[in-house]
Amino acid sequence: MTEHCHHHDHEADCLHVNRYQEAFNQFDTHVHDEDIHAAVCRLLEEKKAQYDTPEVKKALLGTIELTTLKVTDSQESVLKFTEKVNAFADAHPELPHLATICVYPNFAKIVSESLEADNVEVACVSGGFPSSQTFLEVKTIETALAVHDGATEIDMVLNVGAFLSGDYETCADEIEEIKSAAAEAPLKVILETGALQTAENIKKASILSIYAGADFIKTSTGKIEPAATPEAALVMCQTIREYYKLTGTKIGFKAAGGINTVSDAVGYYTIVREILGEEWIKEGLFRIGTSRLANLLVSEILGENCKPF
């Protein structure tokens, strides 16, 4: 894409290029991987220990998006999955409720009809998850059907191929269209940070997604390596903070993919708390997508080995 328009045909393209460039120009996009790595190591070294507490672990339970995204998922298995969440809420009214149950769109109905735990949202991955490689029409119809069936939140994947090709217009248009199809449901845009590879790309993808209408930005699908990393989280949270300073609007952050230990979770909590502040956590603007971590967290909180989920 060129900034200099020699033909009338290119004028529209140039306006779009300039629009994205203008958004990028409001942020410091010249971020270097080694600087981010050093910053996140320093932050965790200095601050993480103070958040390794029973109170934080309880707070973390309330950030969990309990997730099943397997090729073997079925109506029966997802119903059982949901019933475990109901049973846990009944057995432990003193503990925070989970944030969401996250499933494929074809299971929105069974989850929304069988979920009895209060204040737990129904999140669906949509828009050709996990690769985002399908027709925009399919992405929007899938989203609309998920919401119709009871999804209260939508997780979509950025069109990473288009992004890496510099086709920001396609990326933004898709986010806008899917957000429109999601109606009132908050939209999380998964950046697939492992495929973006550099801190600068993660920063630009974060900015683009937010300006196109993302309510949350999310690290990964969990389907490619590397998945979530503290480095990606730092860049994303810094972008959210800069956007908040520019606009006064708070965007949520979701870490997902390969978060398997309580220590990992405390690390992400530390980054969010230190970069964005406690209000992000209190307002439900920090989430962790996981299938394994919830049992480990509950075991630590209750002081006994248990597997409620």
Phi and psi restraints in degrees (value plus and minus 20) as a CYANA .aco file:
   2 THR   PHI    -130.8   -90.8
   2 THR   PSI     129.5   169.5
   3 GLU   PHI    -106.0   -66.0
   3 GLU   PSI     -37.1     2.9
   4 HIS   PHI    -120.4   -80.4
   4 HIS   PSI     101.0   141.0
   5 CYS   PHI    -120.1   -80.1
   5 CYS   PSI      94.8   134.8
   6 HIS   PHI    -117.5   -77.5
   6 HIS   PSI     -43.3    -3.3
   7 HIS   PHI    -139.4   -99.4
   7 HIS   PSI     132.6   172.6
   8 HIS   PHI     -76.9   -36.9
   8 HIS   PSI     -58.9   -18.9
   9 ASP   PHI     -76.8   -36.8
   9 ASP   PSI     -52.0   -12.0
  10 HIS   PHI    -104.9   -64.9
  10 HIS   PSI     -27.5    12.5
  11 GLU   PHI     -80.2   -40.2
  11 GLU   PSI     -64.5   -24.5
  12 ALA   PHI     -82.2   -42.2
  12 ALA   PSI     -64.5   -24.5
  13 ASP   PHI     -76.6   -36.6
  13 ASP   PSI     -64.5   -24.5
  14 CYS   PHI     -85.3   -45.3
  14 CYS   PSI     -57.7   -17.7
  15 LEU   PHI     -80.4   -40.4
  15 LEU   PSI     -61.4   -21.4
  16 HIS   PHI     -86.6   -46.6
  16 HIS   PSI     -65.5   -25.5
  17 VAL   PHI     -76.8   -36.8
  17 VAL   PSI     -65.4   -25.4
  18 ASN   PHI     -83.9   -43.9
  18 ASN   PSI     -55.8   -15.8
  19 ARG   PHI     -82.2   -42.2
  19 ARG   PSI     -65.5   -25.5
  20 TYR   PHI     -90.8   -50.8
  20 TYR   PSI     -59.1   -19.1
  21 GLN   PHI     -82.2   -42.2
  21 GLN   PSI     -58.7   -18.7
  22 GLU   PHI     -81.5   -41.5
  22 GLU   PSI     -61.9   -21.9
  23 ALA   PHI     -83.5   -43.5
  23 ALA   PSI     -67.2   -27.2
  24 PHE   PHI     -80.2   -40.2
  24 PHE   PSI     -57.0   -17.0
  25 ASN   PHI     -85.6   -45.6
  25 ASN   PSI     -38.7     1.3
  26 GLN   PHI     -99.8   -59.8
  26 GLN   PSI     -26.6    13.4
  27 PHE   PHI    -143.3  -103.3
  27 PHE   PSI     142.1   182.1
  28 ASP   PHI    -107.9   -67.9
  28 ASP   PSI      78.3   118.3
  29 THR   PHI    -111.0   -71.0
  29 THR   PSI     -25.8    14.2
  30 HIS   PHI    -106.2   -66.2
  30 HIS   PSI      51.6    91.6
  31 VAL   PHI    -125.8   -85.8
  31 VAL   PSI     120.3   160.3
  32 HIS   PHI    -132.3   -92.3
  32 HIS   PSI     117.9   157.9
  33 ASP   PHI     -74.5   -34.5
  33 ASP   PSI     -63.7   -23.7
  34 GLU   PHI     -88.0   -48.0
  34 GLU   PSI     -54.1   -14.1
  35 ASP   PHI     -86.2   -46.2
  35 ASP   PSI     -62.5   -22.5
  36 ILE   PHI     -85.0   -45.0
  36 ILE   PSI     -63.0   -23.0
  37 HIS   PHI     -80.3   -40.3
  37 HIS   PSI     -65.9   -25.9
  38 ALA   PHI     -83.7   -43.7
  38 ALA   PSI     -61.9   -21.9
  39 ALA   PHI     -84.7   -44.7
  39 ALA   PSI     -61.6   -21.6
  40 VAL   PHI     -92.4   -52.4
  40 VAL   PSI     -56.3   -16.3
  41 CYS   PHI     -83.0   -43.0
  41 CYS   PSI     -62.7   -22.7
  42 ARG   PHI     -84.8   -44.8
  42 ARG   PSI     -65.5   -25.5
  43 LEU   PHI     -79.8   -39.8
  43 LEU   PSI     -67.9   -27.9
  44 LEU   PHI     -88.5   -48.5
  44 LEU   PSI     -57.7   -17.7
  45 GLU   PHI     -83.4   -43.4
  45 GLU   PSI     -61.1   -21.1
  46 GLU   PHI    -101.7   -61.7
  46 GLU   PSI     -53.5   -13.5
  47 LYS   PHI    -134.5   -94.5
  47 LYS   PSI     -44.8    -4.8
  48 LYS   PHI     -80.8   -40.8
  48 LYS   PSI     -60.8   -20.8
  49 ALA   PHI     -77.3   -37.3
  49 ALA   PSI     -55.0   -15.0
  50 GLN   PHI     -91.0   -51.0
  50 GLN   PSI     -37.4     2.6
  51 TYR   PHI    -119.2   -79.2
  51 TYR   PSI     -18.7    21.3
  52 ASP   PHI    -105.6   -65.6
  52 ASP   PSI      49.3    89.3
  53 THR   PHI    -149.8  -109.8
  53 THR   PSI     140.8   180.8
  54 PRO   PHI     -78.1   -38.1
  54 PRO   PSI     -57.4   -17.4
  55 GLU   PHI     -83.5   -43.5
  55 GLU   PSI     -63.3   -23.3
  56 VAL   PHI     -86.4   -46.4
  56 VAL   PSI     -58.5   -18.5
  57 LYS   PHI     -84.1   -44.1
  57 LYS   PSI     -57.8   -17.8
  58 LYS   PHI     -84.8   -44.8
  58 LYS   PSI     -63.6   -23.6
  59 ALA   PHI     -81.0   -41.0
  59 ALA   PSI     -59.0   -19.0
  60 LEU   PHI     -82.6   -42.6
  60 LEU   PSI     -55.8   -15.8
  61 LEU   PHI     -77.0   -37.0
  61 LEU   PSI     -56.6   -16.6
  62 GLY   PHI     -95.3   -55.3
  62 GLY   PSI     -26.0    14.0
  63 THR   PHI    -117.7   -77.7
  63 THR   PSI     -27.4    12.6
  64 ILE   PHI     -94.3   -54.3
  64 ILE   PSI     108.5   148.5
  65 GLU   PHI    -122.7   -82.7
  65 GLU   PSI      79.0   119.0
  66 LEU   PHI     -90.4   -50.4
  66 LEU   PSI     101.7   141.7
  67 THR   PHI    -141.9  -101.9
  67 THR   PSI     114.2   154.2
  68 THR   PHI    -151.2  -111.2
  68 THR   PSI      96.0   136.0
  69 LEU   PHI    -156.1  -116.1
  69 LEU   PSI      42.7    82.7
  70 LYS   PHI    -129.6   -89.6
  70 LYS   PSI     134.2   174.2
  71 VAL   PHI     -86.7   -46.7
  71 VAL   PSI     -40.4    -0.4
  72 THR   PHI    -113.3   -73.3
  72 THR   PSI     -19.9    20.1
  73 ASP   PHI     -76.0   -36.0
  73 ASP   PSI     121.7   161.7
  74 SER   PHI    -162.2  -122.2
  74 SER   PSI     150.6   190.6
  75 GLN   PHI     -75.1   -35.1
  75 GLN   PSI     -61.2   -21.2
  76 GLU   PHI     -87.0   -47.0
  76 GLU   PSI     -67.0   -27.0
  77 SER   PHI     -87.9   -47.9
  77 SER   PSI     -56.4   -16.4
  78 VAL   PHI     -92.3   -52.3
  78 VAL   PSI     -54.4   -14.4
  79 LEU   PHI     -82.6   -42.6
  79 LEU   PSI     -65.2   -25.2
  80 LYS   PHI     -81.2   -41.2
  80 LYS   PSI     -62.4   -22.4
  81 PHE   PHI     -77.7   -37.7
  81 PHE   PSI     -65.9   -25.9
  82 THR   PHI     -87.6   -47.6
  82 THR   PSI     -60.2   -20.2
  83 GLU   PHI     -84.3   -44.3
  83 GLU   PSI     -49.8    -9.8
  84 LYS   PHI     -85.2   -45.2
  84 LYS   PSI     -58.0   -18.0
  85 VAL   PHI     -86.1   -46.1
  85 VAL   PSI     -62.1   -22.1
  86 ASN   PHI     -80.4   -40.4
  86 ASN   PSI     -65.9   -25.9
  87 ALA   PHI     -84.2   -44.2
  87 ALA   PSI     -60.1   -20.1
  88 PHE   PHI     -85.5   -45.5
  88 PHE   PSI     -62.9   -22.9
  89 ALA   PHI     -81.9   -41.9
  89 ALA   PSI     -59.7   -19.7
  90 ASP   PHI     -85.7   -45.7
  90 ASP   PSI     -62.3   -22.3
  91 ALA   PHI     -95.5   -55.5
  91 ALA   PSI     -46.7    -6.7
  92 HIS   PHI    -151.6  -111.6
  92 HIS   PSI      45.3    85.3
  93 PRO   PHI     -84.6   -44.6
  93 PRO   PSI     -36.2     3.8
  94 GLU   PHI    -100.3   -60.3
  94 GLU   PSI     -34.6     5.4
  95 LEU   PHI    -116.9   -76.9
  95 LEU   PSI     133.8   173.8
  96 PRO   PHI     -79.0   -39.0
  96 PRO   PSI     126.6   166.6
  97 HIS   PHI     -95.8   -55.8
  97 HIS   PSI     134.1   174.1
  98 LEU   PHI     -82.7   -42.7
  98 LEU   PSI     139.9   179.9
  99 ALA   PHI     -96.8   -56.8
  99 ALA   PSI     -70.8   -30.8
 100 THR   PHI    -170.6  -130.6
 100 THR   PSI     145.8   185.8
 101 ILE   PHI    -127.0   -87.0
 101 ILE   PSI     107.8   147.8
 102 CYS   PHI    -134.3   -94.3
 102 CYS   PSI     102.0   142.0
 103 VAL   PHI    -159.6  -119.6
 103 VAL   PSI     152.7   192.7
 104 TYR   PHI     -88.3   -48.3
 104 TYR   PSI     136.5   176.5
 105 PRO   PHI     -79.9   -39.9
 105 PRO   PSI     -52.2   -12.2
 106 ASN   PHI     -90.1   -50.1
 106 ASN   PSI     -26.7    13.3
 107 PHE   PHI    -127.1   -87.1
 107 PHE   PSI     -13.8    26.2
 108 ALA   PHI     -78.4   -38.4
 108 ALA   PSI     -61.1   -21.1
 109 LYS   PHI     -85.8   -45.8
 109 LYS   PSI     -68.0   -28.0
 110 ILE   PHI     -84.4   -44.4
 110 ILE   PSI     -58.2   -18.2
 111 VAL   PHI     -88.4   -48.4
 111 VAL   PSI     -68.9   -28.9
 112 SER   PHI     -85.5   -45.5
 112 SER   PSI     -51.0   -11.0
 113 GLU   PHI    -100.3   -60.3
 113 GLU   PSI     -45.1    -5.1
 114 SER   PHI    -127.5   -87.5
 114 SER   PSI     -28.5    11.5
 115 LEU   PHI     -96.3   -56.3
 115 LEU   PSI     100.1   140.1
 116 GLU   PHI    -132.9   -92.9
 116 GLU   PSI     -35.6     4.4
 117 ALA   PHI     -85.2   -45.2
 117 ALA   PSI     112.6   152.6
 118 ASP   PHI     -87.8   -47.8
 118 ASP   PSI     122.8   162.8
 119 ASN   PHI      43.7    83.7
 119 ASN   PSI      -2.2    37.8
 120 VAL   PHI    -115.4   -75.4
 120 VAL   PSI     106.6   146.6
 121 GLU   PHI    -104.3   -64.3
 121 GLU   PSI     140.5   180.5
 122 VAL   PHI    -128.2   -88.2
 122 VAL   PSI      86.6   126.6
 123 ALA   PHI    -120.8   -80.8
 123 ALA   PSI     119.7   159.7
 124 CYS   PHI    -144.8  -104.8
 124 CYS   PSI     116.8   156.8
 125 VAL   PHI     -97.9   -57.9
 125 VAL   PSI     116.1   156.1
 126 SER   PHI    -166.4  -126.4
 126 SER   PSI     151.6   191.6
 127 GLY   PHI      58.4    98.4
 127 GLY   PSI      21.6    61.6
 128 GLY   PHI      55.0    95.0
 128 GLY   PSI      14.8    54.8
 129 PHE   PHI     -80.7   -40.7
 129 PHE   PSI     121.4   161.4
 130 PRO   PHI    -116.3   -76.3
 130 PRO   PSI     -23.5    16.5
 131 SER   PHI    -115.1   -75.1
 131 SER   PSI     -37.6     2.4
 132 SER   PHI      45.4    85.4
 132 SER   PSI      -4.1    35.9
 133 GLN   PHI    -117.5   -77.5
 133 GLN   PSI      58.8    98.8
 134 THR   PHI    -176.4  -136.4
 134 THR   PSI     159.9   199.9
 135 PHE   PHI     -88.1   -48.1
 135 PHE   PSI     123.4   163.4
 136 LEU   PHI     -76.8   -36.8
 136 LEU   PSI     -57.0   -17.0
 137 GLU   PHI     -79.9   -39.9
 137 GLU   PSI     -59.9   -19.9
 138 VAL   PHI     -85.9   -45.9
 138 VAL   PSI     -61.3   -21.3
 139 LYS   PHI     -81.7   -41.7
 139 LYS   PSI     -64.0   -24.0
 140 THR   PHI     -93.6   -53.6
 140 THR   PSI     -58.0   -18.0
 141 ILE   PHI     -85.9   -45.9
 141 ILE   PSI     -62.8   -22.8
 142 GLU   PHI     -78.9   -38.9
 142 GLU   PSI     -62.3   -22.3
 143 THR   PHI     -84.8   -44.8
 143 THR   PSI     -68.2   -28.2
 144 ALA   PHI     -81.5   -41.5
 144 ALA   PSI     -60.1   -20.1
 145 LEU   PHI     -86.5   -46.5
 145 LEU   PSI     -59.7   -19.7
 146 ALA   PHI     -81.6   -41.6
 146 ALA   PSI     -64.7   -24.7
 147 VAL   PHI     -85.9   -45.9
 147 VAL   PSI     -61.8   -21.8
 148 HIS   PHI     -78.6   -38.6
 148 HIS   PSI     -56.2   -16.2
 149 ASP   PHI    -104.2   -64.2
 149 ASP   PSI     -20.2    19.8
 150 GLY   PHI      99.8   139.8
 150 GLY   PSI     -19.4    20.6
 151 ALA   PHI     -84.1   -44.1
 151 ALA   PSI     112.8   152.8
 152 THR   PHI    -127.4   -87.4
 152 THR   PSI     -26.4    13.6
 153 GLU   PHI    -164.7  -124.7
 153 GLU   PSI     128.5   168.5
 154 ILE   PHI    -144.6  -104.6
 154 ILE   PSI     111.1   151.1
 155 ASP   PHI    -130.9   -90.9
 155 ASP   PSI      96.6   136.6
 156 MET   PHI    -135.9   -95.9
 156 MET   PSI     143.2   183.2
 157 VAL   PHI    -126.1   -86.1
 157 VAL   PSI     110.9   150.9
 158 LEU   PHI     -73.7   -33.7
 158 LEU   PSI     124.3   164.3
 159 ASN   PHI     -95.0   -55.0
 159 ASN   PSI      67.3   107.3
 160 VAL   PHI     -85.8   -45.8
 160 VAL   PSI     -58.1   -18.1
 161 GLY   PHI     -79.6   -39.6
 161 GLY   PSI     -66.6   -26.6
 162 ALA   PHI     -84.2   -44.2
 162 ALA   PSI     -60.9   -20.9
 163 PHE   PHI     -80.8   -40.8
 163 PHE   PSI     -67.9   -27.9
 164 LEU   PHI     -88.2   -48.2
 164 LEU   PSI     -41.4    -1.4
 165 SER   PHI    -103.2   -63.2
 165 SER   PSI     -24.0    16.0
 166 GLY   PHI      63.0   103.0
 166 GLY   PSI      -9.8    30.2
 167 ASP   PHI    -109.1   -69.1
 167 ASP   PSI      52.9    92.9
 168 TYR   PHI     -88.7   -48.7
 168 TYR   PSI     -48.0    -8.0
 169 GLU   PHI     -83.2   -43.2
 169 GLU   PSI     -65.9   -25.9
 170 THR   PHI     -79.7   -39.7
 170 THR   PSI     -64.9   -24.9
 171 CYS   PHI     -77.7   -37.7
 171 CYS   PSI     -70.2   -30.2
 172 ALA   PHI     -86.8   -46.8
 172 ALA   PSI     -61.7   -21.7
 173 ASP   PHI     -79.6   -39.6
 173 ASP   PSI     -62.9   -22.9
 174 GLU   PHI     -82.9   -42.9
 174 GLU   PSI     -64.3   -24.3
 175 ILE   PHI     -81.6   -41.6
 175 ILE   PSI     -64.9   -24.9
 176 GLU   PHI     -81.4   -41.4
 176 GLU   PSI     -63.4   -23.4
 177 GLU   PHI     -86.8   -46.8
 177 GLU   PSI     -62.7   -22.7
 178 ILE   PHI     -89.3   -49.3
 178 ILE   PSI     -57.4   -17.4
 179 LYS   PHI     -81.6   -41.6
 179 LYS   PSI     -61.6   -21.6
 180 SER   PHI     -82.4   -42.4
 180 SER   PSI     -62.3   -22.3
 181 ALA   PHI     -87.6   -47.6
 181 ALA   PSI     -48.1    -8.1
 182 ALA   PHI     -96.9   -56.9
 182 ALA   PSI     -30.3     9.7
 183 ALA   PHI      35.5    75.5
 183 ALA   PSI    -138.9   -98.9
 184 GLU   PHI    -102.9   -62.9
 184 GLU   PSI     -31.5     8.5
 185 ALA   PHI     -91.1   -51.1
 185 ALA   PSI     108.5   148.5
 186 PRO   PHI     -76.6   -36.6
 186 PRO   PSI     122.6   162.6
 187 LEU   PHI    -128.6   -88.6
 187 LEU   PSI     104.2   144.2
 188 LYS   PHI    -123.8   -83.8
 188 LYS   PSI     109.3   149.3
 189 VAL   PHI    -124.6   -84.6
 189 VAL   PSI     100.1   140.1
 190 ILE   PHI    -106.3   -66.3
 190 ILE   PSI     101.5   141.5
 191 LEU   PHI    -103.0   -63.0
 191 LEU   PSI     -38.7     1.3
 192 GLU   PHI      31.1    71.1
 192 GLU   PSI      44.1    84.1
 193 THR   PHI     -79.5   -39.5
 193 THR   PSI     -49.5    -9.5
 194 GLY   PHI     -83.1   -43.1
 194 GLY   PSI     -51.3   -11.3
 195 ALA   PHI    -102.5   -62.5
 195 ALA   PSI     -42.3    -2.3
 196 LEU   PHI     -97.1   -57.1
 196 LEU   PSI     -47.7    -7.7
 197 GLN   PHI      52.3    92.3
 197 GLN   PSI     -61.7   -21.7
 198 THR   PHI    -134.2   -94.2
 198 THR   PSI     134.6   174.6
 199 ALA   PHI     -80.8   -40.8
 199 ALA   PSI     -56.9   -16.9
 200 GLU   PHI     -84.5   -44.5
 200 GLU   PSI     -62.3   -22.3
 201 ASN   PHI     -84.6   -44.6
 201 ASN   PSI     -59.9   -19.9
 202 ILE   PHI     -83.5   -43.5
 202 ILE   PSI     -60.6   -20.6
 203 LYS   PHI     -83.4   -43.4
 203 LYS   PSI     -68.3   -28.3
 204 LYS   PHI     -85.2   -45.2
 204 LYS   PSI     -60.0   -20.0
 205 ALA   PHI     -85.3   -45.3
 205 ALA   PSI     -56.0   -16.0
 206 SER   PHI     -83.6   -43.6
 206 SER   PSI     -68.0   -28.0
 207 ILE   PHI     -81.1   -41.1
 207 ILE   PSI     -68.7   -28.7
 208 LEU   PHI     -78.6   -38.6
 208 LEU   PSI     -65.4   -25.4
 209 SER   PHI     -84.7   -44.7
 209 SER   PSI     -63.1   -23.1
 210 ILE   PHI     -84.6   -44.6
 210 ILE   PSI     -66.0   -26.0
 211 TYR   PHI     -87.1   -47.1
 211 TYR   PSI     -45.9    -5.9
 212 ALA   PHI    -103.4   -63.4
 212 ALA   PSI     -28.2    11.8
 213 GLY   PHI     104.0   144.0
 213 GLY   PSI     -12.6    27.4
 214 ALA   PHI     -82.2   -42.2
 214 ALA   PSI     115.5   155.5
 215 ASP   PHI    -109.6   -69.6
 215 ASP   PSI     -47.4    -7.4
 216 PHE   PHI    -154.6  -114.6
 216 PHE   PSI     132.0   172.0
 217 ILE   PHI    -135.9   -95.9
 217 ILE   PSI     121.8   161.8
 218 LYS   PHI    -147.4  -107.4
 218 LYS   PSI     124.5   164.5
 219 THR   PHI     -88.1   -48.1
 219 THR   PSI     -75.5   -35.5
 220 SER   PHI    -169.3  -129.3
 220 SER   PSI     143.2   183.2
 221 THR   PHI    -103.9   -63.9
 221 THR   PSI     -40.7    -0.7
 222 GLY   PHI      63.6   103.6
 222 GLY   PSI     -19.9    20.1
 223 LYS   PHI    -119.7   -79.7
 223 LYS   PSI     -30.0    10.0
 224 ILE   PHI    -151.0  -111.0
 224 ILE   PSI     136.4   176.4
 225 GLU   PHI    -125.7   -85.7
 225 GLU   PSI     125.8   165.8
 226 PRO   PHI     -92.3   -52.3
 226 PRO   PSI     129.7   169.7
 227 ALA   PHI    -112.3   -72.3
 227 ALA   PSI    -151.7  -111.7
 228 ALA   PHI     -81.6   -41.6
 228 ALA   PSI     119.4   159.4
 229 THR   PHI    -154.7  -114.7
 229 THR   PSI     132.0   172.0
 230 PRO   PHI     -79.5   -39.5
 230 PRO   PSI     -53.0   -13.0
 231 GLU   PHI     -82.9   -42.9
 231 GLU   PSI     -67.4   -27.4
 232 ALA   PHI     -81.5   -41.5
 232 ALA   PSI     -61.6   -21.6
 233 ALA   PHI     -80.5   -40.5
 233 ALA   PSI     -62.0   -22.0
 234 LEU   PHI     -82.0   -42.0
 234 LEU   PSI     -67.7   -27.7
 235 VAL   PHI     -80.9   -40.9
 235 VAL   PSI     -64.5   -24.5
 236 MET   PHI     -85.3   -45.3
 236 MET   PSI     -63.7   -23.7
 237 CYS   PHI     -87.9   -47.9
 237 CYS   PSI     -56.3   -16.3
 238 GLN   PHI     -83.0   -43.0
 238 GLN   PSI     -59.6   -19.6
 239 THR   PHI     -84.8   -44.8
 239 THR   PSI     -64.2   -24.2
 240 ILE   PHI     -80.0   -40.0
 240 ILE   PSI     -60.9   -20.9
 241 ARG   PHI     -85.6   -45.6
 241 ARG   PSI     -64.2   -24.2
 242 GLU   PHI     -82.0   -42.0
 242 GLU   PSI     -61.0   -21.0
 243 TYR   PHI     -84.5   -44.5
 243 TYR   PSI     -60.5   -20.5
 244 TYR   PHI     -81.6   -41.6
 244 TYR   PSI     -61.1   -21.1
 245 LYS   PHI     -86.2   -46.2
 245 LYS   PSI     -53.7   -13.7
 246 LEU   PHI     -95.4   -55.4
 246 LEU   PSI     -57.0   -17.0
 247 THR   PHI    -142.8  -102.8
 247 THR   PSI     -39.3     0.7
 248 GLY   PHI      58.4    98.4
 248 GLY   PSI     -12.0    28.0
 249 THR   PHI    -123.0   -83.0
 249 THR   PSI     111.4   151.4
 250 LYS   PHI    -113.3   -73.3
 250 LYS   PSI     106.2   146.2
 251 ILE   PHI    -127.2   -87.2
 251 ILE   PSI     120.4   160.4
 252 GLY   PHI    -101.5   -61.5
 252 GLY   PSI     143.0   183.0
 253 PHE   PHI    -148.4  -108.4
 253 PHE   PSI     113.0   153.0
 254 LYS   PHI    -147.1  -107.1
 254 LYS   PSI     104.4   144.4
 255 ALA   PHI    -116.7   -76.7
 255 ALA   PSI     111.8   151.8
 256 ALA   PHI    -172.6  -132.6
 256 ALA   PSI     127.9   167.9
 257 GLY   PHI      83.1   123.1
 257 GLY   PSI      86.1   126.1
 258 GLY   PHI      54.4    94.4
 258 GLY   PSI      -1.2    38.8
 259 ILE   PHI    -111.9   -71.9
 259 ILE   PSI      77.1   117.1
 260 ASN   PHI    -131.9   -91.9
 260 ASN   PSI     -31.6     8.4
 261 THR   PHI    -145.9  -105.9
 261 THR   PSI     136.7   176.7
 262 VAL   PHI     -82.4   -42.4
 262 VAL   PSI     -56.7   -16.7
 263 SER   PHI     -81.0   -41.0
 263 SER   PSI     -62.9   -22.9
 264 ASP   PHI     -76.9   -36.9
 264 ASP   PSI     -67.2   -27.2
 265 ALA   PHI     -82.1   -42.1
 265 ALA   PSI     -62.1   -22.1
 266 VAL   PHI     -83.3   -43.3
 266 VAL   PSI     -55.2   -15.2
 267 GLY   PHI     -81.0   -41.0
 267 GLY   PSI     -66.1   -26.1
 268 TYR   PHI     -87.7   -47.7
 268 TYR   PSI     -57.8   -17.8
 269 TYR   PHI     -78.5   -38.5
 269 TYR   PSI     -64.3   -24.3
 270 THR   PHI     -80.0   -40.0
 270 THR   PSI     -64.8   -24.8
 271 ILE   PHI     -82.2   -42.2
 271 ILE   PSI     -67.8   -27.8
 272 VAL   PHI     -84.2   -44.2
 272 VAL   PSI     -66.0   -26.0
 273 ARG   PHI     -83.3   -43.3
 273 ARG   PSI     -61.7   -21.7
 274 GLU   PHI     -98.2   -58.2
 274 GLU   PSI     -55.7   -15.7
 275 ILE   PHI    -106.8   -66.8
 275 ILE   PSI     -61.2   -21.2
 276 LEU   PHI    -125.8   -85.8
 276 LEU   PSI     -48.9    -8.9
 277 GLY   PHI      83.3   123.3
 277 GLY   PSI     145.2   185.2
 278 GLU   PHI     -84.6   -44.6
 278 GLU   PSI     -49.5    -9.5
 279 GLU   PHI     -83.2   -43.2
 279 GLU   PSI     -49.6    -9.6
 280 TRP   PHI     -81.5   -41.5
 280 TRP   PSI     -61.3   -21.3
 281 ILE   PHI     -91.1   -51.1
 281 ILE   PSI     -64.6   -24.6
 282 LYS   PHI     -83.0   -43.0
 282 LYS   PSI     -53.3   -13.3
 283 GLU   PHI    -110.2   -70.2
 283 GLU   PSI     -11.4    28.6
 284 GLY   PHI      54.1    94.1
 284 GLY   PSI       4.2    44.2
 285 LEU   PHI    -118.9   -78.9
 285 LEU   PSI      -6.8    33.2
 286 PHE   PHI    -147.4  -107.4
 286 PHE   PSI     106.2   146.2
 287 ARG   PHI    -152.6  -112.6
 287 ARG   PSI     132.7   172.7
 288 ILE   PHI    -146.5  -106.5
 288 ILE   PSI     101.2   141.2
 289 GLY   PHI    -110.8   -70.8
 289 GLY   PSI     103.5   143.5
 290 THR   PHI    -179.4  -139.4
 290 THR   PSI     135.3   175.3
 291 SER   PHI    -131.0   -91.0
 291 SER   PSI     -44.2    -4.2
 292 ARG   PHI    -118.9   -78.9
 292 ARG   PSI     -53.4   -13.4
 293 LEU   PHI     -86.0   -46.0
 293 LEU   PSI     -52.6   -12.6
 294 ALA   PHI     -77.1   -37.1
 294 ALA   PSI     -65.1   -25.1
 295 ASN   PHI     -82.7   -42.7
 295 ASN   PSI     -60.0   -20.0
 296 LEU   PHI     -85.4   -45.4
 296 LEU   PSI     -61.5   -21.5
 297 LEU   PHI     -82.9   -42.9
 297 LEU   PSI     -67.7   -27.7
 298 VAL   PHI     -81.1   -41.1
 298 VAL   PSI     -61.5   -21.5
 299 SER   PHI     -79.8   -39.8
 299 SER   PSI     -63.1   -23.1
 300 GLU   PHI     -87.1   -47.1
 300 GLU   PSI     -61.5   -21.5
 301 ILE   PHI     -85.3   -45.3
 301 ILE   PSI     -62.0   -22.0
 302 LEU   PHI    -108.0   -68.0
 302 LEU   PSI     -31.3     8.7
 303 GLY   PHI      52.2    92.2
 303 GLY   PSI       3.4    43.4
 304 GLU   PHI    -169.6  -129.6
 304 GLU   PSI     131.7   171.7
 305 ASN   PHI     -95.2   -55.2
 305 ASN   PSI      94.3   134.3
 306 CYS   PHI    -164.3  -124.3
 306 CYS   PSI     135.1   175.1
 307 LYS   PHI    -150.8  -110.8
 307 LYS   PSI      55.8    95.8
 308 PRO   PHI     -91.2   -51.2
 308 PRO   PSI     -42.0    -2.0
